[in-house]
Amino acid sequence: MERVIGVSWPRSGHHLLVRLLTLYFGEGFLYCDFYGGIENCCKKTPCKRRDVHLSKSHDFDLGMPQIARRKYLIQYRDFIPSVVSNFELHVRNGGADTLENFRVFAGTQFDSYRAFSEKWVQSDFAARQLVIEYDTLQSDPATTLARAVGWFQPDRDPDAARIDQAVARVDGERVERGRVTPLKGAGVHSARRIEDFRHYRPALFATLAAMRLTRPEVKAVFREELGRDPSPENLVNFQASASIDTLRRDLRASQEYIDRQGARDPDDDKGGT
């Protein structure tokens, strides 16, 4: 069995896939969580232990190396369901369970999500690796597990009966209102509807789906054009601008920008003293 480096965006089904692989391969399959670690965990990426078949990383600092000739298993999820699920864990860890806190949390998470996607999903390096999207794992777990098994054992065909058995009896979990509820032996089950999330608001979620810019990008344009930061409550709306140029054009069309330009000392533009 080949050794594989796992890298995943949080709440993208990583532990579900690990449980499926463990059921398929049995006790001989050794996995290291990295963050919780295992006995004598080396805390290195790639893992230095020869007996570890799959290791985990979220690459939070984007410092994880992309090593040629090494196999990676990359997992990701659409931003909106992932941020809803991650917010539930944020609440579980003491975060305020309010609509405004969710707005701020989502805007901040998008910065990291975009960077992760650019490095691990959209890159040329990712195109040569096994990339698994959460919805595909949920909707077609047998085919997805077969692909993963083949990534570890490329020299043999996956056992269809063992795959079906693993999919049918794998443990699941439900994360809601800051609580994680184990679902023992439930098999792969569908995720909850986003519309059932208590802070769901159609207009807000349409804005989240349209986000393209990071918070630092928005703040930089505001400082250049208006000499100030955007108000925190409106930051997510500006992140949904189609591009930096679009945001800059919109700010320059604002009355605040026009007034600011009119208030400038004419000598500033002439190089006077």
Backbone as JSON, one array per atom type, in Angstrom:
{
  "sequence": "MERVIGVSWPRSGHHLLVRLLTLYFGEGFLYCDFYGGIENCCKKTPCKRRDVHLSKSHDFDLGMPQIARRKYLIQYRDFIPSVVSNFELHVRNGGADTLENFRVFAGTQFDSYRAFSEKWVQSDFAARQLVIEYDTLQSDPATTLARAVGWFQPDRDPDAARIDQAVARVDGERVERGRVTPLKGAGVHSARRIEDFRHYRPALFATLAAMRLTRPEVKAVFREELGRDPSPENLVNFQASASIDTLRRDLRASQEYIDRQGARDPDDDKGGT",
  "N": [[0.84, -1.2, 0.0], [0.55, 2.21, -0.86], [1.99, 5.26, 0.45], [0.3, 8.18, 1.42], [-0.22, 11.69, 1.33], [-2.44, 13.59, 3.09], [-4.49, 16.4, 2.52], [-6.76, 18.83, 3.43], [-9.6, 20.99, 3.2], [-11.22, 22.31, 6.06], [-14.08, 20.55, 7.34], [-14.78, 19.0, 5.14], [-15.37, 16.35, 4.82], [-13.25, 14.72, 5.55], [-12.72, 13.02, 7.81], [-14.81, 11.23, 7.53], [-14.08, 9.95, 5.14], [-11.69, 8.79, 5.99], [-12.67, 6.97, 7.9], [-14.09, 5.29, 6.19], [-12.01, 4.26, 4.59], [-10.58, 2.92, 6.56], [-12.39, 0.94, 7.33], [-12.45, -0.47, 4.96], [-9.73, -1.3, 4.43], [-8.96, -2.35, 6.89], [-7.34, -3.18, 10.05], [-4.7, -2.87, 9.35], [-4.39, -0.47, 8.12], [-2.97, 2.56, 8.7], [-3.43, 5.67, 10.15], [-2.64, 9.1, 10.65], [-3.68, 11.8, 12.49], [-2.36, 14.17, 12.87], [-2.94, 16.8, 14.08], [-4.18, 15.98, 16.46], [-2.6, 13.83, 16.6], [-0.64, 10.75, 16.78], [0.75, 8.1, 18.77], [4.12, 8.83, 19.26], [4.11, 10.7, 17.2], [5.52, 12.46, 14.49], [5.08, 15.07, 13.78], [5.56, 16.2, 11.3], [5.42, 17.16, 7.84], [6.02, 15.88, 4.74], [4.9, 12.9, 6.52], [7.25, 11.24, 8.58], [7.18, 8.66, 9.42], [7.3, 5.37, 8.35], [5.3, 3.55, 8.51], [2.88, 4.81, 8.44], [0.06, 5.31, 6.53], [-1.69, 7.31, 5.68], [-1.69, 10.73, 6.26], [-2.73, 13.8, 7.86], [-3.47, 17.19, 7.01], [-4.48, 20.59, 7.29], [-3.21, 22.67, 6.19], [-3.07, 25.34, 7.15], [-1.37, 27.59, 7.28], [-0.48, 27.72, 4.73], [1.99, 26.71, 4.19], [2.67, 24.15, 3.58], [4.55, 21.76, 1.78], [4.52, 21.1, -1.76], [5.26, 18.29, -3.12], [7.02, 16.86, -5.7], [6.43, 13.73, -7.26], [5.29, 12.61, -5.03], [2.31, 11.32, -3.55], [-0.81, 12.89, -3.09], [-3.86, 13.31, -1.32], [-6.51, 15.22, -1.78], [-9.03, 17.15, -0.32], [-12.01, 19.02, -0.58], [-14.67, 21.46, -0.29], [-17.73, 23.05, -1.25], [-17.9, 26.55, -0.58], [-20.03, 27.73, 1.02], [-21.64, 25.63, 2.42], [-19.48, 24.56, 3.83], [-18.59, 26.66, 5.47], [-20.79, 27.08, 7.08], [-20.9, 24.64, 8.48], [-18.41, 24.76, 9.73], [-18.78, 26.99, 11.32], [-20.51, 26.0, 13.23], [-18.78, 24.44, 14.78], [-17.17, 26.49, 15.65], [-18.94, 27.85, 17.33], [-19.31, 25.82, 19.19], [-16.84, 25.9, 20.38], [-16.97, 28.19, 21.85], [-17.58, 30.54, 20.49], [-19.67, 33.37, 19.67], [-23.07, 32.81, 19.11], [-24.52, 34.29, 16.95], [-26.2, 36.19, 14.38], [-24.7, 38.35, 13.34], [-22.12, 37.71, 14.16], [-21.77, 35.41, 12.68], [-21.71, 36.52, 10.08], [-19.29, 37.98, 10.14], [-17.52, 35.89, 10.7], [-17.84, 34.3, 8.39], [-16.9, 36.04, 6.37], [-14.22, 36.31, 7.13], [-13.35, 33.65, 6.99], [-13.5, 33.23, 4.25], [-11.23, 34.42, 3.17], [-9.15, 32.61, 3.78], [-10.18, 30.34, 2.57], [-10.21, 30.94, -0.18], [-7.46, 31.17, -0.69], [-6.61, 28.57, -0.04], [-8.02, 27.11, -1.99], [-6.89, 28.08, -4.37], [-4.3, 27.11, -4.16], [-4.58, 24.31, -3.7], [-6.71, 23.21, -5.14], [-7.21, 24.46, -7.62], [-4.77, 24.54, -8.87], [-1.99, 23.6, -11.06], [-0.52, 21.59, -9.89], [-2.42, 20.31, -8.27], [-4.0, 19.15, -10.22], [-2.71, 16.85, -10.87], [-3.1, 15.16, -8.8], [-5.16, 13.21, -6.49], [-8.25, 14.5, -6.16], [-10.96, 15.16, -4.17], [-14.25, 16.1, -3.96], [-16.59, 17.24, -1.57], [-19.43, 16.97, -1.98], [-19.5, 15.04, -3.96], [-18.46, 12.83, -2.63], [-20.56, 12.47, -0.82], [-22.81, 12.02, -2.49], [-22.13, 9.91, -4.17], [-20.77, 7.68, -2.72], [-19.64, 5.09, -2.99], [-18.32, 4.94, -5.5], [-16.52, 7.03, -5.11], [-15.03, 6.13, -2.9], [-13.87, 3.89, -4.1], [-12.17, 5.13, -5.93], [-10.4, 6.34, -4.14], [-9.33, 4.09, -2.83], [-8.01, 2.92, -4.99], [-6.03, 4.81, -5.32], [-4.36, 4.35, -3.21], [-3.74, 1.68, -3.64], [-2.73, 1.07, -6.45], [-2.14, -1.12, -8.01], [-4.04, -3.1, -8.0], [-7.47, -4.13, -8.43], [-10.22, -2.46, -6.86], [-12.2, -3.99, -4.28], [-15.44, -4.58, -4.78], [-17.51, -5.54, -3.13], [-16.53, -5.2, -0.52], [-16.32, -2.45, -0.51], [-19.02, -1.65, -0.74], [-19.98, -2.66, 1.67], [-18.54, -1.14, 3.55], [-19.51, 1.45, 3.0], [-22.15, 1.14, 3.76], [-22.11, 0.71, 6.54], [-20.55, 2.58, 7.85], [-19.63, 4.86, 10.46], [-21.3, 7.93, 11.2], [-21.85, 11.52, 11.65], [-23.6, 14.28, 13.12], [-23.51, 17.74, 12.94], [-24.61, 20.44, 14.64], [-25.94, 23.46, 15.9], [-23.74, 23.91, 17.56], [-23.19, 21.41, 18.58], [-21.91, 18.08, 18.36], [-23.17, 15.2, 17.16], [-22.79, 11.81, 17.38], [-23.37, 9.28, 14.92], [-23.7, 6.24, 14.97], [-22.84, 3.58, 12.89], [-24.48, 4.47, 10.85], [-24.09, 4.68, 8.16], [-23.22, 6.31, 5.01], [-24.7, 9.41, 4.9], [-26.99, 11.98, 3.81], [-26.14, 15.48, 3.76], [-27.34, 18.18, 5.85], [-29.87, 20.58, 4.87], [-28.93, 23.77, 3.71], [-30.72, 25.84, 4.0], [-31.96, 25.27, 6.35], [-30.35, 26.13, 8.34], [-30.01, 28.12, 11.22], [-29.24, 30.81, 11.02], [-29.68, 31.42, 8.44], [-30.25, 33.59, 5.79], [-31.73, 34.65, 2.88], [-30.74, 36.86, 1.29], [-28.26, 37.45, 2.48], [-26.89, 35.01, 2.12], [-26.82, 34.86, -0.63], [-25.05, 36.93, -1.1], [-22.74, 35.88, 0.15], [-22.26, 33.74, -1.55], [-21.44, 35.1, -3.77], [-18.99, 36.18, -3.19], [-15.73, 37.33, -3.95], [-13.44, 38.72, -3.31], [-10.79, 39.15, -0.91], [-10.67, 40.12, 2.56], [-8.35, 41.74, 3.23], [-7.78, 42.71, 0.63], [-10.05, 44.28, 0.04], [-9.88, 46.21, 2.09], [-7.46, 47.45, 1.42], [-8.06, 48.76, -1.01], [-10.05, 50.53, -0.15], [-8.56, 52.17, 1.6], [-6.8, 53.33, -0.19], [-8.51, 54.77, -1.89], [-10.48, 56.09, -0.33], [-9.28, 56.69, 2.02], [-9.73, 55.36, 4.41], [-10.86, 52.56, 6.44], [-13.32, 50.09, 5.44], [-16.63, 49.92, 6.88], [-17.11, 47.5, 9.41], [-19.54, 46.03, 9.36], [-20.31, 46.14, 6.74], [-18.39, 44.92, 5.28], [-18.46, 42.29, 4.18], [-20.24, 42.65, 2.06], [-18.73, 44.2, 0.29], [-16.74, 42.39, -0.29], [-18.02, 40.86, -2.1], [-17.79, 42.12, -4.5], [-17.15, 42.11, -8.01], [-14.52, 42.27, -8.88], [-11.28, 43.67, -8.05], [-10.89, 45.98, -9.57], [-13.54, 46.61, -10.2], [-14.58, 47.21, -7.66], [-12.98, 49.43, -7.06], [-13.82, 51.22, -9.05], [-16.5, 51.55, -8.31], [-16.23, 52.79, -5.81], [-15.02, 55.17, -6.55], [-17.11, 56.35, -7.82], [-18.7, 57.13, -5.81], [-20.3, 59.54, -3.61], [-18.79, 60.22, -1.42], [-16.14, 59.84, -2.28], [-16.01, 61.74, -4.33], [-16.44, 64.12, -2.9], [-14.2, 64.04, -1.29], [-12.14, 64.29, -3.13], [-12.68, 66.86, -4.04], [-12.08, 68.31, -1.8], [-9.39, 68.24, -1.58], [-6.16, 69.85, -1.51], [-5.44, 71.91, -4.22], [-2.77, 72.26, -4.9], [-1.65, 69.84, -4.31], [-1.92, 68.22, -6.52], [-0.31, 69.5, -8.3], [2.19, 69.35, -7.51], [3.07, 71.36, -5.85], [4.3, 73.37, -3.1]],
  "CA": [[0.0, 0.0, 0.0], [1.36, 3.42, -0.97], [1.82, 6.29, 1.48], [-0.38, 9.33, 0.82], [-0.31, 12.89, 2.16], [-3.79, 14.15, 3.04], [-4.65, 17.84, 2.78], [-8.2, 19.05, 3.28], [-10.28, 22.14, 3.78], [-12.05, 21.82, 7.17], [-15.48, 20.18, 7.15], [-14.93, 18.5, 3.77], [-15.56, 14.91, 4.82], [-11.99, 13.99, 5.7], [-12.84, 11.92, 8.78], [-15.69, 10.23, 6.93], [-13.29, 9.16, 4.2], [-10.75, 7.98, 6.78], [-13.42, 5.84, 8.46], [-14.38, 4.37, 5.08], [-10.77, 3.58, 4.23], [-10.23, 2.01, 7.65], [-13.28, -0.22, 7.2], [-12.07, -1.23, 3.76], [-8.4, -1.91, 4.54], [-8.81, -3.04, 8.15], [-6.42, -2.65, 11.06], [-3.39, -2.59, 8.78], [-4.37, 0.9, 7.59], [-2.59, 3.45, 9.8], [-3.73, 7.07, 9.85], [-2.23, 10.07, 11.65], [-4.47, 13.03, 12.45], [-1.39, 15.26, 12.95], [-3.29, 17.79, 15.1], [-4.26, 15.19, 17.68], [-1.4, 13.0, 16.53], [-0.64, 9.39, 17.28], [1.93, 7.88, 19.6], [5.38, 9.11, 18.56], [3.86, 11.51, 16.0], [6.71, 13.25, 14.16], [4.66, 16.45, 13.54], [6.19, 16.64, 10.06], [4.75, 16.92, 6.57], [5.34, 14.59, 4.86], [5.16, 12.11, 7.72], [8.5, 10.49, 8.51], [6.96, 7.27, 9.81], [7.09, 4.54, 7.18], [4.11, 2.71, 8.69], [1.67, 5.63, 8.32], [-0.41, 5.31, 5.15], [-2.34, 8.59, 5.38], [-1.56, 11.78, 7.27], [-3.7, 14.88, 7.66], [-3.11, 18.59, 7.21], [-5.35, 21.62, 6.71], [-2.31, 23.66, 5.6], [-3.61, 26.65, 7.54], [-0.43, 28.67, 6.98], [-0.1, 27.57, 3.32], [3.41, 26.39, 4.11], [2.87, 22.73, 3.28], [5.22, 21.62, 0.48], [3.95, 20.29, -2.83], [6.45, 17.51, -3.45], [6.92, 16.06, -6.91], [6.54, 12.27, -7.11], [4.56, 12.15, -3.85], [0.87, 11.29, -3.74], [-1.64, 13.68, -2.18], [-5.3, 13.16, -1.39], [-6.99, 16.57, -1.5], [-10.47, 17.23, -0.14], [-12.54, 20.37, -0.45], [-16.13, 21.55, -0.24], [-18.25, 24.37, -1.6], [-17.65, 27.44, 0.54], [-21.15, 28.01, 1.91], [-21.88, 24.57, 3.42], [-18.32, 24.35, 4.7], [-18.51, 27.71, 6.49], [-21.88, 26.82, 8.02], [-20.47, 23.55, 9.35], [-17.28, 25.22, 10.55], [-19.32, 27.92, 12.31], [-21.05, 25.2, 14.33], [-17.66, 24.1, 15.65], [-16.77, 27.76, 16.25], [-19.87, 28.06, 18.45], [-19.0, 24.8, 20.19], [-15.62, 26.31, 21.07], [-17.2, 29.4, 22.62], [-17.92, 31.69, 19.66], [-21.04, 33.87, 19.84], [-24.01, 32.23, 18.15], [-25.36, 35.38, 16.48], [-26.15, 36.43, 12.94], [-23.6, 39.25, 13.02], [-20.86, 36.97, 14.31], [-21.66, 34.53, 11.52], [-21.28, 37.34, 8.94], [-17.86, 38.25, 10.3], [-16.84, 34.61, 10.59], [-17.85, 33.88, 6.99], [-16.0, 36.9, 5.62], [-12.84, 35.97, 7.49], [-13.07, 32.31, 6.47], [-13.34, 33.26, 2.8], [-9.84, 34.74, 2.87], [-8.38, 31.37, 3.83], [-10.76, 29.41, 1.61], [-9.74, 31.26, -1.53], [-6.04, 30.83, -0.78], [-6.52, 27.11, -0.07], [-8.51, 26.64, -3.29], [-5.92, 28.42, -5.4], [-3.12, 26.25, -4.03], [-4.81, 22.87, -3.63], [-7.81, 22.75, -5.99], [-7.15, 25.04, -8.96], [-3.39, 24.59, -9.36], [-1.49, 22.52, -11.91], [-0.11, 20.5, -9.01], [-3.63, 19.59, -7.85], [-4.51, 18.4, -11.36], [-1.99, 15.57, -10.94], [-3.37, 14.45, -7.56], [-6.54, 12.79, -6.32], [-9.02, 15.58, -5.55], [-12.31, 14.68, -3.87], [-15.17, 17.15, -3.51], [-17.48, 16.7, -0.54], [-20.72, 16.57, -2.51], [-19.31, 13.79, -4.69], [-18.35, 11.79, -1.6], [-21.88, 12.25, -0.25], [-23.79, 11.54, -3.46], [-21.68, 8.65, -4.77], [-19.67, 7.26, -1.86], [-18.99, 3.86, -3.44], [-17.37, 5.29, -6.56], [-15.47, 7.88, -4.54], [-14.16, 5.26, -2.1], [-13.1, 3.08, -5.04], [-11.08, 5.98, -6.44], [-9.42, 6.51, -3.06], [-8.66, 2.8, -2.66], [-7.09, 2.78, -6.11], [-4.92, 5.74, -5.12], [-3.45, 3.67, -2.28], [-3.36, 0.38, -4.21], [-2.94, 1.18, -7.89], [-1.8, -2.37, -8.7], [-5.12, -4.08, -7.91], [-8.81, -3.58, -8.54], [-10.94, -2.4, -5.59], [-13.18, -5.03, -4.0], [-16.74, -3.9, -4.77], [-18.31, -5.98, -1.98], [-15.99, -4.54, 0.68], [-16.67, -1.03, -0.61], [-20.45, -1.51, -0.41], [-20.13, -2.92, 3.11], [-18.01, 0.02, 4.28], [-20.43, 2.57, 2.8], [-23.41, 0.87, 4.47], [-22.03, 0.66, 8.0], [-19.62, 3.56, 8.41], [-20.19, 5.81, 11.44], [-21.46, 9.31, 10.75], [-22.05, 12.49, 12.72], [-24.38, 15.47, 12.78], [-23.0, 18.92, 13.64], [-25.69, 21.43, 14.61], [-26.07, 24.28, 17.12], [-22.57, 23.75, 18.41], [-23.11, 20.05, 19.11], [-21.56, 17.0, 17.45], [-23.91, 14.0, 17.55], [-22.33, 10.62, 16.66], [-24.39, 8.45, 14.3], [-22.97, 4.98, 14.84], [-23.31, 2.62, 11.91], [-25.56, 5.07, 10.06], [-23.78, 4.72, 6.74], [-23.08, 7.65, 4.45], [-26.01, 10.04, 4.86], [-26.97, 13.3, 3.17], [-25.92, 16.64, 4.63], [-28.56, 18.95, 6.07], [-30.11, 21.68, 3.95], [-28.43, 25.07, 4.16], [-31.88, 26.66, 4.36], [-32.38, 24.94, 7.72], [-29.42, 26.78, 9.27], [-30.78, 29.14, 11.95], [-28.86, 32.15, 10.59], [-29.86, 31.54, 6.99], [-31.0, 34.71, 5.24], [-31.47, 34.53, 1.44], [-29.89, 37.94, 0.75], [-26.9, 37.27, 3.0], [-26.25, 33.85, 1.52], [-26.52, 35.23, -2.01], [-23.82, 37.72, -1.03], [-21.64, 34.96, 0.45], [-21.99, 32.96, -2.76], [-20.84, 35.97, -4.78], [-17.72, 36.74, -2.72], [-14.54, 37.11, -4.78], [-12.29, 39.45, -2.77], [-10.45, 38.94, 0.49], [-10.79, 41.3, 3.41], [-7.22, 42.65, 3.01], [-7.91, 43.38, -0.67], [-11.07, 45.33, 0.17], [-9.35, 47.27, 2.94], [-6.41, 48.18, 0.7], [-8.7, 49.66, -1.97], [-10.7, 51.59, 0.63], [-7.55, 53.1, 2.1], [-6.26, 54.07, -1.33], [-9.5, 55.65, -2.52], [-11.25, 56.88, 0.63], [-8.46, 57.01, 3.18], [-10.27, 54.75, 5.63], [-11.31, 51.18, 6.31], [-14.78, 49.94, 5.33], [-17.27, 49.58, 8.14], [-17.1, 46.04, 9.57], [-20.81, 45.41, 9.02], [-20.48, 46.14, 5.28], [-17.21, 44.34, 4.64], [-18.85, 41.14, 3.37], [-20.85, 43.13, 0.82], [-17.67, 44.63, -0.62], [-16.05, 41.19, -0.73], [-18.78, 40.3, -3.22], [-17.49, 42.85, -5.74], [-16.68, 41.18, -9.04], [-13.07, 42.35, -8.99], [-10.69, 44.86, -7.42], [-11.17, 47.12, -10.44], [-14.96, 46.96, -10.04], [-14.71, 47.89, -6.37], [-12.35, 50.75, -7.17], [-14.7, 52.06, -9.86], [-17.69, 51.88, -7.52], [-15.86, 53.76, -4.77], [-14.76, 56.46, -7.2], [-18.4, 56.93, -8.22], [-19.44, 57.5, -4.6], [-20.24, 60.94, -3.23], [-17.68, 60.38, -0.48], [-14.9, 59.98, -3.04], [-16.08, 63.02, -5.04], [-16.22, 65.17, -1.9], [-12.81, 63.96, -0.83], [-11.29, 64.85, -4.18], [-12.89, 68.29, -4.08], [-11.51, 68.93, -0.61], [-7.93, 68.18, -1.61], [-5.45, 71.07, -1.89], [-5.05, 71.84, -5.63], [-1.31, 72.17, -5.04], [-1.24, 68.45, -4.18], [-1.84, 67.64, -7.86], [0.66, 70.24, -9.11], [3.53, 69.2, -6.95], [3.45, 72.61, -5.18], [4.66, 73.27, -1.69]],
  "C": [[0.88, 1.25, 0.0], [1.03, 4.41, 0.15], [1.31, 7.56, 0.81], [-0.43, 10.47, 1.83], [-1.72, 13.48, 2.0], [-3.78, 15.64, 3.33], [-6.11, 18.17, 2.49], [-8.62, 20.39, 3.85], [-11.18, 21.64, 4.9], [-13.5, 21.59, 6.77], [-15.75, 19.71, 5.72], [-15.02, 16.98, 3.71], [-14.31, 14.09, 5.02], [-12.14, 12.8, 6.65], [-13.8, 10.84, 8.29], [-14.9, 9.34, 5.98], [-12.28, 8.27, 4.93], [-11.46, 6.77, 7.37], [-13.75, 4.81, 7.38], [-13.14, 3.58, 4.68], [-10.36, 2.57, 5.3], [-11.11, 0.77, 7.62], [-12.86, -1.09, 6.03], [-10.76, -1.98, 3.97], [-8.21, -2.69, 5.84], [-7.74, -2.42, 9.03], [-5.04, -2.33, 10.5], [-3.26, -1.18, 8.22], [-4.1, 1.86, 8.75], [-2.71, 4.9, 9.36], [-3.22, 7.95, 10.98], [-2.99, 11.37, 11.45], [-3.61, 14.28, 12.44], [-1.73, 16.23, 14.09], [-3.5, 17.12, 16.45], [-3.07, 14.26, 17.78], [-1.64, 11.57, 16.97], [0.61, 9.23, 18.14], [3.19, 8.05, 18.76], [5.16, 9.87, 17.25], [5.05, 12.43, 15.74], [6.39, 14.73, 13.96], [5.34, 17.04, 12.3], [5.28, 16.34, 8.88], [5.79, 16.98, 5.46], [5.76, 13.83, 6.1], [6.43, 11.28, 7.54], [8.33, 9.02, 8.86], [6.58, 6.44, 8.59], [5.81, 3.71, 7.28], [2.81, 3.49, 8.59], [1.28, 5.73, 6.85], [-1.04, 6.63, 4.74], [-2.15, 9.54, 6.55], [-2.48, 12.93, 6.89], [-3.05, 16.24, 7.82], [-4.19, 19.47, 6.61], [-4.52, 22.71, 6.05], [-2.8, 25.08, 5.9], [-2.68, 27.8, 7.17], [0.08, 28.63, 5.54], [1.38, 27.26, 3.14], [3.7, 24.94, 3.76], [3.49, 22.56, 1.9], [4.4, 20.78, -0.49], [5.12, 19.54, -3.48], [6.2, 16.67, -4.7], [7.15, 14.59, -6.57], [5.97, 11.75, -5.79], [3.06, 12.24, -4.13], [0.17, 12.1, -2.66], [-3.1, 13.31, -2.4], [-5.89, 14.48, -0.89], [-8.51, 16.56, -1.39], [-10.91, 18.67, 0.06], [-14.06, 20.32, -0.51], [-16.54, 22.94, -0.7], [-18.2, 25.27, -0.37], [-18.82, 27.54, 1.51], [-21.44, 26.86, 2.88], [-20.69, 24.33, 4.34], [-18.25, 25.41, 5.79], [-19.64, 27.57, 7.51], [-21.46, 25.73, 9.01], [-19.33, 23.98, 10.27], [-17.75, 26.2, 11.62], [-19.91, 27.15, 13.5], [-19.94, 24.8, 15.3], [-17.12, 25.35, 16.35], [-17.65, 28.07, 17.47], [-19.58, 27.06, 19.57], [-17.77, 25.19, 21.02], [-15.74, 27.66, 21.77], [-17.53, 30.64, 21.82], [-19.38, 32.09, 19.84], [-21.93, 33.34, 18.73], [-25.01, 33.3, 17.71], [-25.21, 35.55, 14.98], [-24.96, 37.3, 12.57], [-22.26, 38.54, 13.16], [-20.67, 36.0, 13.16], [-21.2, 35.3, 10.29], [-19.78, 37.58, 8.99], [-17.05, 36.97, 10.1], [-16.74, 34.18, 9.13], [-16.89, 34.73, 6.15], [-14.54, 36.59, 5.88], [-12.44, 34.62, 6.91], [-12.81, 32.33, 4.96], [-11.91, 33.58, 2.4], [-9.01, 33.46, 2.78], [-8.88, 30.37, 2.79], [-10.24, 29.68, 0.2], [-8.27, 30.88, -1.71], [-5.85, 29.32, -0.84], [-6.92, 26.59, -1.45], [-7.5, 26.92, -4.4], [-4.72, 27.48, -5.37], [-3.44, 24.78, -4.25], [-5.92, 22.35, -4.54], [-7.63, 23.21, -7.43], [-5.76, 24.98, -9.59], [-3.06, 23.44, -10.3], [-1.07, 21.33, -11.07], [-1.32, 19.65, -8.62], [-4.17, 18.72, -8.98], [-3.86, 17.03, -11.49], [-2.24, 14.7, -9.7], [-4.82, 13.95, -7.54], [-7.28, 13.87, -5.53], [-10.46, 15.1, -5.38], [-13.14, 15.83, -3.31], [-16.23, 16.53, -2.6], [-18.81, 16.2, -1.1], [-20.63, 15.27, -3.29], [-19.18, 12.62, -3.73], [-19.72, 11.46, -1.02], [-22.83, 11.57, -1.24], [-23.41, 10.2, -4.08], [-20.5, 8.09, -3.97], [-18.94, 6.02, -2.35], [-17.95, 4.15, -4.51], [-16.21, 6.11, -6.02], [-14.5, 7.05, -3.7], [-13.31, 4.39, -3.01], [-11.94, 3.87, -5.63], [-9.98, 6.14, -5.39], [-8.64, 5.22, -2.83], [-7.63, 2.59, -3.77], [-5.89, 3.7, -6.02], [-3.87, 5.13, -4.19], [-2.92, 2.36, -2.85], [-3.58, 0.39, -5.72], [-2.72, -0.12, -8.66], [-2.9, -3.43, -8.6], [-6.47, -3.38, -7.99], [-9.48, -3.53, -7.16], [-11.97, -3.52, -5.48], [-14.55, -4.38, -3.82], [-17.57, -4.28, -3.55], [-17.83, -5.3, -0.7], [-16.32, -3.06, 0.67], [-18.13, -0.82, -0.21], [-20.68, -1.71, 1.08], [-19.66, -1.72, 3.93], [-18.98, 1.2, 4.19], [-21.7, 2.38, 3.63], [-23.29, 0.99, 5.98], [-21.07, 1.66, 8.63], [-20.34, 4.46, 9.42], [-20.27, 7.2, 10.82], [-21.55, 10.25, 11.94], [-22.9, 13.63, 12.2], [-23.84, 16.63, 13.62], [-24.04, 20.02, 13.51], [-25.78, 22.14, 15.95], [-24.94, 24.02, 18.11], [-22.4, 22.37, 19.01], [-22.74, 19.06, 18.01], [-22.25, 15.74, 17.96], [-23.41, 12.81, 16.74], [-23.53, 9.84, 16.12], [-23.75, 7.1, 13.99], [-23.64, 4.05, 13.84], [-24.38, 3.15, 10.98], [-25.32, 4.99, 8.57], [-23.62, 6.15, 6.26], [-24.47, 8.26, 4.29], [-25.88, 11.45, 4.29], [-26.77, 14.4, 4.2], [-27.24, 17.4, 4.79], [-28.66, 20.09, 5.06], [-29.58, 22.99, 4.55], [-29.57, 25.95, 4.64], [-32.37, 26.39, 5.78], [-31.44, 25.55, 8.77], [-30.12, 27.98, 9.91], [-30.44, 30.56, 11.54], [-28.98, 32.33, 9.07], [-30.74, 32.73, 6.67], [-30.71, 34.72, 3.73], [-30.54, 35.61, 0.9], [-28.45, 37.78, 1.21], [-26.2, 36.12, 2.29], [-26.0, 34.05, 0.03], [-25.24, 36.05, -2.08], [-22.61, 36.82, -0.77], [-21.26, 34.14, -0.79], [-21.28, 33.78, -3.82], [-19.46, 36.49, -4.38], [-16.56, 36.33, -3.62], [-13.29, 37.7, -4.15], [-12.05, 39.09, -1.31], [-10.61, 40.23, 1.27], [-9.59, 42.24, 3.25], [-7.29, 43.38, 1.67], [-8.91, 44.52, -0.6], [-10.53, 46.5, 0.98], [-8.29, 48.09, 2.22], [-7.01, 49.17, -0.29], [-9.39, 50.81, -1.24], [-9.69, 52.63, 1.1], [-6.97, 53.94, 0.98], [-7.24, 55.13, -1.84], [-10.23, 56.57, -1.54], [-10.47, 57.22, 1.89], [-8.95, 56.43, 4.48], [-10.56, 53.28, 5.35], [-12.81, 51.14, 6.08], [-15.36, 49.62, 6.69], [-17.37, 48.05, 8.24], [-18.4, 45.37, 9.12], [-21.05, 45.34, 7.51], [-19.36, 45.41, 4.55], [-17.56, 43.17, 3.73], [-19.46, 41.58, 2.05], [-19.78, 43.55, -0.19], [-16.82, 43.45, -1.09], [-16.75, 40.54, -1.92], [-18.63, 41.11, -4.5], [-16.87, 41.89, -6.75], [-15.17, 41.15, -9.16], [-12.58, 43.57, -8.22], [-10.99, 46.09, -8.25], [-12.63, 47.57, -10.32], [-15.18, 47.7, -8.73], [-14.12, 49.29, -6.44], [-13.24, 51.71, -7.96], [-15.94, 52.49, -9.08], [-17.38, 52.92, -6.44], [-15.63, 55.14, -5.38], [-16.04, 57.13, -7.69], [-19.2, 57.41, -7.01], [-19.3, 58.99, -4.29], [-19.09, 61.19, -2.26], [-16.35, 60.6, -1.22], [-14.87, 61.35, -3.74], [-15.82, 64.18, -4.08], [-14.77, 65.19, -1.44], [-11.86, 64.55, -1.87], [-11.43, 66.37, -4.24], [-12.26, 69.02, -2.92], [-9.99, 68.94, -0.62], [-7.34, 69.52, -2.02], [-5.04, 70.96, -3.36], [-3.55, 71.71, -5.82], [-0.82, 70.73, -4.93], [-1.06, 67.81, -5.54], [-0.78, 68.32, -8.72], [2.08, 70.08, -8.6], [4.0, 70.44, -6.22], [3.8, 72.37, -3.74], [3.86, 74.29, -0.9]]
}
